[in-house]
Amino acid sequence: MFDKILSSFGRVQFFLLCLQLLHFASSTQVYSFDDLFHGKITGSNESNQYSMTDSFLLEVNKSVTFWLYTKEHPESSLRLVPGDPKSLSSAGFDGSKPTKIVIHGWLGNGESEQSVCLTLKSEYFALYDYNVVCVDWSVIALDFPYFTARLRCKEIGNYIGEMITTMTENTSQSNDDIHIIGFSMGAHIAGYAGKRLGGKVHRITGLDPAKPLFLSKRPADRLNKTDAQFVDVVHTTNLVLGQHKPIGNIDFYPNGGISNQPGCRYDYVYGEVCSHFKSYEFYARSIRSRDEFKSIKCDKWIDYEQSKCKDPENYTYLGEYVDPNFSGTYYLTVN
């Protein structure tokens, strides 16, 4: 029986899930991937400790916040509140401008300089004028173990759907103006938001969507190509953390989409953690460096490496400038 479990989940992934169970049982807190993989998990009687029951007592409207950044005020944010149109006007939300909604992953937040949201925000404002909305669900992402956070994803996604509805019903904003970008577990939360809105939002981008506990073949349980008018996915790991199979309208595999991406060493599970973060680093770079991310449609990485792709002229770009008229699996080499 144990061997079957190992073969089903994979040895490394099973070990990761065991760590989550240990984390829950000992009521400790994990604050970074470094803590998780180096075993530096520490607890404190003085800190607020939560159980799984506590997680479900937390109301999403009190633990998930939306922070609006504009090009006029790129370093300071104001809060948006679902169901409260006045928060849109007081925060300076402009319905005539496109909106980027960015969702961090487990153990992430919307405030650190290296976070996915602030990284993308800086790149966007360097060239364009957008509403950039950071979804901060760090109360759940930091204080609860992975499997507990996973159970709240649909509820968080639905709440994001409410925020989008508040935008579209009270301003000139339309679903065609909205692009949701989610990293890791946040990619699946983006999918749930899209489902809540009937797949009507213009675009969802999944940046190395999380793999553990999201392996279901049922599209209702994870990010799927029907969650928006167009869904593009960037894959940068293949062992534990990220989905490797195509799940979008178009799926990109930089450097084959395998772990140990350029600049990543073999520590942290064969470079898996570093490679996971490369998904949004590549995406951020694409905003100002389109041509660096030219991608060719191909059946598999080895065919790309050997220049055996059926149509080398069938190309688009990973990242911001992907052509929504394209579909399939695309490969590229990027440093």
PyMOL commands that set and color helices and strands:
alter all, ss='L'
color gray80, all
select helices_A, chain A and resi 2-9+11-25+33-38+52-57+60-63+85-91+116-127+138-143+146-151+153-170+175-177+185-196+219-221+225-227+255-257+267-286+290-293+301-305
alter helices_A, ss='H'
color red, helices_A
select strands_A, chain A and resi 65-70+78-80+99-103+131-136+178-183+203-207+230-234+250-254+294-297+315-317+328-332
alter strands_A, ss='S'
color yellow, strands_A
deselect
rebuild
show_as cartoon
